[in-house]
Amino acid sequence: MHDSSNVQAQPITFVPTQHSGLEPIVPSQKGRFHTMAKPIGSTCNIDCTYCYYLHKEHLLDQHRGRRMEPSMLERYIRQYIEAQNGDEIIFSWQGGEPTMLGIEFFRDIVDIQSRHVPKGRRISNDLQTNGTLLDEEWCRFLKQNDFLVGLSIDGPRELHDALRVDRKGQPTFDKVMRGVELLHRHAVSFNTLTVVNRVNAKRPLDVYRFLRNELNSTYIQFIPCVEPKVFRDVAPQHWSEDMMPMLGTSAAKPGNADSVVTDWSVDPDDWGYFLSRTFDEWLKKDVGRVLVNLFETAVVQTMGKPAQTCVTAEFCGKALAIEHDGEVYSCDHYVYPAWSLGNIRDTHLGAMAFSTQQQAFGYAKRDSLPAFCRQCKHLKLCWGECPKNRFVRSPAGEPGLNYLCSGIRRFHDHAGPALRQLAKQSI
């Protein structure tokens, strides 16, 4: 699945020329970057307890039921194609829940893409969904148009339904599994995305074996659930330093009265435990057969090669997000007014992707690391993880350390010898 965590990140050096005409000018230089499109905004048919996006309805003054207008959709597709220079151009569609837009909306997408794609280049599409609205017609369309599906599921029934419920508070597991059955029946390619939260982090093998054995998932993405309590109103990197607790204290763990994170956020040490246990299972039975995003990139980075995910890369900034109204943001997890790059009505998408503002955003991932990270033996395997999670203090009291630091170090301490052996075998 081509989400923001799967984009190889390198620093951006091109600064575009702005244009004041009726239609934004196409930048003279093109490049490879990724945009997560949100054509339905935050609108969703379920109400996951930990959702980091549903509150955008109020933050961005969205109204339920909004969708990207046809002219905006065409403008986005055209500009995205114009700004790319790779042989393959990958479109990613997310929400909210994008299947609420209906199949005809996606037929229009495919039609617009076919009219704008240059000769000799190919278009690929992926769709991130909760799977509850998939039916025979949807799966026929996805198969016929070669869409890659990212399916959100958090493990077996009791773990999935703990936090992934509908708007009436009812479980969603059975509906998701019906979607899985349809995807298999129609041979639709799909990956799984599992949010590792405070609940399922304590049962790593149950989660991993379910995804592998029951869903036959051969590409597994694990995403740690980390949200400060102020996430609905305060943008990342805009926290008060006064609220940053020391690593390892009760305030830097979920479930405590003084905690700075939501109750559903994963405990940092549980994150390390989860990764270590699933890594051992993967190493024993599934290397080369099941791809796990964080393990694959760990092997590659141990070999001294560039990261396969933006969260573990030295730089970021090549994974943007666009809302249904054409507003563009620095990252899918930075959809806040403070991190807006502009609107494709006024500025070409490529110009924003390669702007000095976005360049600074990308470099800051490395340049803002505290000394504790710079001195860490795991630096080149972690690079401080995602900047959105850097809201605790190092043991020396320096602000800006990643909330997950102790868990990440635990995983690499545990997996390091095996990773080095795998790296040697891969050379």
N, C-alpha and C positions, 0 to 999 in steps of 0.2 A: 504494500500500500504506500502510495507516495504522499504521506503526510509530512508535516513540518519537521518531524524528528528524523526523517529519512533523506534529508537533503545534504549532500556533501557541501560543506561551507568553506569558502576561501574569501579573503579580503577583496573588496570591490574597489577599483581605481578610477573608473570612468565617471566624469561629471558632465551631465547633459546640458544642452542649451534649452532654456525655457522659451515658450512661444505664447503669444497673446492672441492668436487667431481664433476662429470659431471652432475649429477642430484641432486638438493637440497634434503637434508635429511629431513625426516618427524620429526617434533618436538615430543619429548616424551610426553609432556603435551598438551592436547587439551582444547578448550574452546568454548564459544559462542560469536561470533562476526559477523558482517555483512559487506559485500562488495558490493558496487555498481559497476557493470561491465559496461564498455563503449566499447563494441566490434566494434563500428563504429567510435569511437572517437567523434569529434565535428561535423561530417558531418550531415547536416540537410537539409530538403527540404523547410523549412520556415525560416524566418529571424525576429524573435521577437525583437522588439526594445530593450527590457531589458535583452536579453539573456546574462547570465554570462559565457556561455561555448563556444560560437561560436568562440571567439577570440583565443581559444586554438590551432586552426589550425595554427596560426602564432607563438604563444608563444612556443608551443611544436614542431614546425616545422612539423606539420601534412600536408598531402596532401589529398585533397578532394577525396573521393572514397576509402580510406583505410578501411580495416576490419581486425579483428583478424584472423590470419592464423589458419588452422585446428589444427596444432600441438600445438599452443599456447592455443587455445580454450580447447583442451583436457587436457593440463597441468593445466590450471586454474581450470577447473571443478574438476579434480582429487585432486589437492592440497586443494581446498576449502572444499571438502568432508573430506579429511584426517585430517584437522585441527579442525573439529567440533566435539562436543560431545553430542549434543542434539538429541532427537528423530526425530525432523523435521529439515531439512536443506533447508534454503530459499535462492534461487538465484534471484537476481534483475538485470534486463537488461534495460539499459538506453542509452542515447546518449548525443548530437545529437538526431537523430531520428532512433531508432533501426529497425523499420519496413522496412527501406530502404535496410536492409541486405537480405530481401526476406524470404519466409517461409522455404525454404530448409535449410537455415542456422539454423533456430530454430528447424527443424526436427533433424538436427545433434546434437543440444544441448540435446534434449530429449533422443536421442539414446546413447550419451556419458554418460549422467547421469545414465541411466538404467544399463550401464555396470560397473559403479563404485560404485553405492550406496550399502552399506553393508546391509545384511539381517536384518530385523526388524526396519529399519529406512526408512523414507519417504522424498521425494524431493518435494518441492513446487517452483513454478516460478511466478514472477510477471514482468510485462512489462510496462514501462512508455512511453506513446506515445502522440503525438499531435492529433492523430485520423484521419488525413487527408488521409491516404493511406489505411485505413481499407476497406476490401471488403468481399464478401461472403466467399471466400476461407480462408482468414485470420481468420474470426470469427469462422468458422467451426474448424479450427486448434486450436484456443485458447480455445474453448469449449471442444473439445475432449481431450485436454491435461491439462485441468483445470488450465489455466493461470489466474491469477488475473491481471486485466488491471488497470493502473492508467491513467486517461484521463486528459490532461491539458486543462482547459477552464476557462476563466476569467470573465464569467457572460453573460448577454444578448448581443445581436449582437453589439450594439454601444460601449459597454465597452470592449468586447472581441477584436473586430477589431481595437480598438484604438491603440493597441501595438502588437497584434499577427497577423502579415501579412506575405505573402510569399516573395520569393526573388525578385519579381517584384513589391513589395509594395502593392499587392492586398489583400483584406480581406480573411480570412480563415474560418469564422464562419459557412457558409453553408456546407463546406466540413467536418468540425468537427461534425456538427449535423447529417450529413448522417452517419458518423461513429457511433454516439450514437444510431441512429435508428437500425443499424446492430447489435450492441452489445445487445440491447434489444431483437431483433428478434431471436437471437441465444442464448439468456439467458446466455451471458458471464458476469461473475462477474466483476464489475468495480467500482472504487472509483474516485472521482474527486479531482484534485489539482488546486487550484486557487492562482495565484500570485497576492497579494494585492499591487497595485502600486499607484502612485500619482493620477491616473484617477479614478479607480473603488473604491478606499478607501472612496471616498466621497458619495458613494451610497451603503452602506452595505446591506440594506434590499432588494434592487433590485437584488444584487448578490446572497444573501442567498436564497431568495424565488425562484429565477430562478433555482438554483442548486437543490433545494428540489422539486419544483413543476413541472418544465419542464423536468428535467433530471432524476427525481426520485432517486437522489443520496442519499444513506443512510450512506455514510462515506465521509466526507468532510475534506480536508486538506487546511488550509489557510497558505500561506507562504509569509512573508513580503518581498517586493522587496527593498533591501538595497545594493547599490553599490557605493563605493567612485569613484570619477572621475578617479582615477589612477588604477582602478581594472585590467585593461588589462596588466599592466606591473609590478605592485607592489603587492606582496603576502600579505595576511593577517598577522598581527603582525610584518610586516616589514615597517610600515608607519613611517614617520618622526613625532616625537612628536610636532615639530613646526607647523605641518599642522592641529593639532587637535584643533577644535574650542570648545568654551564653550557651554555646554548644553543650548539649548533655543535661541541661537543667530542666526542671519540670515545665518551664514556660516554652521550651523548645521541643516538647512532645505533646501529642494529642491527648485529650481526655482529662486534662488537669484544669483546675479553676483559673490558673494564671496563664494558660497556654495561649500562644499567639496564633495557633492554627486551628482550623475547624476540627470538630470531633471525628470526622470521617477521613481526615488526612492520614496517610500511612506513617507509622512510627519509623523514624530513621533506622533504628536497629532492626526492626522487622523487615525493612526493605533489604538490608544486607542479608538477613536470614533467608528471605524469599529468593533472592538471586542466587545465593550460594547453594541452596537445596535444589533448585530447578536446574542450575548449571551442572551439578553432579549427575542428575538424572539424564540430562541432555548429553553429557560427556560419555556416560556409560552406554547409552542406547541409541542416540539420535544424531550424532555428528554426521553431517553430509546428507541427512535425510529430512530433518526438521530444521528450518532456519528460525532462529530467535534473534530479533533485532539487536539486542544489547550484547549477546554472546558473539554474534558474527562480527560486529564492529570491534569488540575487544580483541578477537584473534587478529584481525587486520591491523589494528593499531599496535598490537604487540610486535607485529612484523615490521613496524616502522612506516606503515603506509597511511594515507589520509583516512580520517574517520568516515564511516558510512552513515552516521547520524549527526544531525546538527548539535544535539545536546552534548555529545562527547567530542566535538571538534574544537579546534583552537579558536576559530572565528565563527560567527553566524551572520545573519543578514540576508541570506539568499532564499528565505522562505517567508513570503509575505501573505497577507490575507486581504480579501476584498469583500466588502459587504454588499447587500442587495442594491444599495443606493449608489454604488460606484466608489464609495470611500475606501481608501487603501490604508492599511496599517502595517507596521514594521514586522509583525509576526501574528500568528493565530492566537497566541496567548497574550498579545499586547493590544487587543482591540479595545482601546480606551482613547478618548479624545486627545490625551497627552501624547499618544504615539501615532497620531494620524499623519500620513505622508501627503495627503491631498485627495482629489477626486479625478477619476479618469475623464470626466466631462471637461476638465480644465487643463490637466497635465497628462501626458502619455504615461501609461503604466510602466514602460521601459525606462522613462526618465526618472520616475520615482524609485524604481528598483535599483538604479545605479546612481542615485543622488548622494550628495555629500552627507545629508542627514542619515540616510540608510547605511552609508559607509561607516560613519561614526558609530552607529548602532552595532554593526558587525564587529568592528575592532574592539569595542568596549568589553566584549565577552572575555577577551584575554587581558586587556589593559587594566581592567578594574579588579583583577584577582588580588585577594589579600596575600600577605607574605606567607601565611600558613599554607596556602595552596602552592605558591611558587617554590616552596621548599619541600613539598610532598613528593615522595618517590613515585606516586601514581599520577603525577601531573599530566603526562602525555597520554594517559588513558582516560582522563576525566575532563581536564580543562575547566574544572569548576562546575560541571554539568550546566543545567539551564540557568541563565541569569535571573529568571523569574522566581527562582527558589533561593536566592541569596539574601536572606533576611535574618541570619543569626550572627553571633560574634565568635571569633576564634578563641582558643584558650587564652591567648594574650589580650583579648578584648577588642581586637580589630573588627570593625563591622564589615558586612558583605560576604560572609562565608555561607556556603550552601547548606540549607537545612538538612539535606540528606547526607552530609559529609561522612558521618560515622558509619552509616550503612554502606556507602560506596567504598570506603577504605576497607571495611570488613570483607566485602565481596572480593576486591582485588587482592587482599592478603590471602584469602582462601583459594582463589582461582588462579593466582599468578603462576605457580609451577606448571599446571596443566595448560594454561594459555601459552606459555613459552614453548612447551613441547609441541603443541598444535602448530604454533608458528614455524617451528623448525621443520615439521613434516610438510608444511605447505609451501616452503621455499623451493 
